[in-house]
Amino acid sequence: MKTADDSLNIDILLPAKEAFSPANAGAVATVVNDLVTKSARNDHIRVIGNDVDMPFPNVNFCGLKPKLAWFYGNNTGFVLAYLNQIKNYRAPDLVEVHGRCHVAAQIIKKRPDIPVSLYLHNDPRSMKGAKTIRERQNLLTGLAQIICVSNYIRGCFLDGLDTASQLSTKIHVVQNGVKRRLKTPPQKEAIIFLAGRMVPEKGILECAQALADILPSYPEWRLVIAGARRFEQATPNSYETKVAKAIEPLGYQAEMTGFIPLDQVRDWQERAAIAACPSLWQEPLGKVVVEALAAGCAVLTTRRGGIPEVAEGRALIIDEPSVVTFRDGFAKLLKDDQFRHQLQSTAFADFPFTSTAMANKVDALRQAAFDTAWHGHRR
């Protein structure tokens, strides 16, 4: 049996749509990159994803092309290509599937000899392979473990299941972490920064409308909005057009950058005095919230999904998000310098959500999952 000193060989499977590249990485790819680069066992971890021209450096990355994607679909075609590869390459000690419940189920079925871990970044009740109680029960029975990015997501998986059962102890929570680039609190500028995908559930339009109403009273402040519908440069969609129209009256006080790489997002967060993360939907956690706290921003966010698990006591949380409540929240941050500075100080000083802490927790859970599977004679 392998112990912690032997270092497990682990394969991490990305969702087929994720680009494991600094230029176009989504939230899942950036989390996985941090999990690998900050792991004490990174030499024994392989990341498998769709082919990209320039993957993240210093990671053992394997690009695969989905098998017969036109017939099976990208994710099923991807897992078939992976299963075919490990038949001829080597079987890992543990497979960690990120974000695709039906992919995890397929590997359990095809390779019952390999422990499988499922890493959930979103509500599984809307995912193929986990929409029904029976599907989630089957996953819980067959998986070595499940890691959720928030207690909210853990609750979503357990919806309708016996939460007191022994099997429920397989489900763990590890909040997303980020690498803090700053050793001391930064000098902040009179900037309000919004970053996120340009889709209605992110609340960017409502924030833009709120700020268009109050920013003219604060001419020294300006608004910067970064993001696109996907993690790439593309022609603005109708939602982006609505946001642009909303902030048009602000003139020089507002700009939209479109999609920018993560490093540029972090640059803006470190400069901005205020960062807004205004989700209207039940956000699984919101990595942008963690990034903004790491940068010492005064964060305005919402009581949605898993966000309060990292933001409570560290940010201004809007209970019922709307144009009116966002306007009131921004007005408080702009008028009350002491309140804004206190949030900045707390965000920077009280920050346990580092990528190293996240990776250490996941390393320990991987070892525990393998140990349990081995004792269960699955190897």
Protein Blocks (a to p, Z undefined) as FASTA:
>chain_A
ZZfklopaddddddfklccdfklpcfklmmmmmmmmmpcklmmcccdddddfbdcehiac
dddddehkllnomklmmmmmmmmmmmmmcccfbdcdehiaklmmmmmmmmmmbccddddf
bdfklgghilpmklmmmmmmmpmbdcdfbfklmmmmmgopafkbmklmmpccdddddddf
bfbdcdddddddddddddfklommmmmmmmmmmmmmmmmbccddeddfbdcdddddfklm
mmmmmmmmnmmmpccebjadfklmmmmmmmpmbdcdfbfbdcfkopmlmmmmmnopacdd
ddehjlmmmmgopaccdfbgcfklmmmmmmmmmmmmmlmmmmmmmmmmmccbbfklmmmm
mmmmmmmmmmmmmmnopZZ
